[in-house]
Amino acid sequence: MSDTFTDWLRKRSEPDWTAATSHPFTDALLAGRLPADAMRGYLVQDYQFVDSFLALLGSALAKADRYASRLEISNSIAVVTSSENTYFQRAFEALEVSAADRKHPRLDPSTVEFRSLMDDTNANGSYPDVLAVLVVAEWSYLEWAMGAPERLPEDSIAAEWITLHNNPQFQRWVGWLRGELDRVGAELDERDQARCLRLFQHATRCERDFFAAHWPG
Ligand SMILES: Cc1ncc(CN)c(N)n1
């Protein structure tokens, strides 16, 4: 069977893709041996990531070429703004994150870089461009989280972060998102496909660097 557009994007993003999806940070998270300080720092920065990520989902919603796609995207927006948001609030309580760090933490350079990629794609990108960045953010998370052992970490903050990213609804969403980029990507000319590839590669490096910034090893 021939490669889909997203298979091609991913292959052309190696070795960064593998570095982002089998990082020592996620290996430790899955094994239940990630230090609480590392998880706290990561989640504080990730909450800032989620702000721009949500705006990027909104950009996809606005730029989509059909109503059925808008419905799929709005389902994902509902998850980010409900179960994922309450997860952050509970995790911040459990990890004793200060009010200042919940709202206005000092941003790590890896957060700044990822946010500016998302904000720029939101402001200037086409629908396929936006999808390219979203696909990396969601597919890479699905991939590491699917490596979860049968016995999840006892720590509920770690366990829940894993299941948020490998549950059947999330698997279905990532499958849809990839299919959507395969659909609209097939219509692009070579120049526009190359721009999607550059965005995909940039987002993959951002994912790798985000984990590296919080890995104490
Ligand atoms: C950095 C990052 N990338 C992706 C995801 C999954 N939406 C996330 N929560 N954080």
The ligand as an SDF file (V2000), in Angstrom:
LIG
                    3D

 10 10  0  0  0  0  0  0  0  0999 V2000
    3.5410   20.1440   24.0770 C   0  0  0  0  0  0  0  0  0  0  0  0
    2.2850   19.3780   23.8510 C   0  0  0  0  0  0  0  0  0  0  0  0
    2.0800   18.7700   22.6480 N   0  0  0  0  0  0  0  0  0  0  0  0
    0.8980   18.0770   22.4620 C   0  0  0  0  0  0  0  0  0  0  0  0
   -0.0470   17.9820   23.4250 C   0  0  0  0  0  0  0  0  0  0  0  0
   -1.2940   17.1750   23.1760 C   0  0  0  0  0  0  0  0  0  0  0  0
   -2.3740   17.9920   22.8170 N   0  0  0  0  0  0  0  0  0  0  0  0
    0.2130   18.6210   24.6170 C   0  0  0  0  0  0  0  0  0  0  0  0
   -0.6660   18.5950   25.6480 N   0  0  0  0  0  0  0  0  0  0  0  0
    1.3990   19.3050   24.8520 N   0  0  0  0  0  0  0  0  0  0  0  0
  1  2  1  0
  2  3  1  0
  2 10  2  0
  3  4  2  0
  4  5  1  0
  5  6  1  0
  5  8  2  0
  6  7  1  0
  8  9  1  0
  8 10  1  0
M  END
$$$$
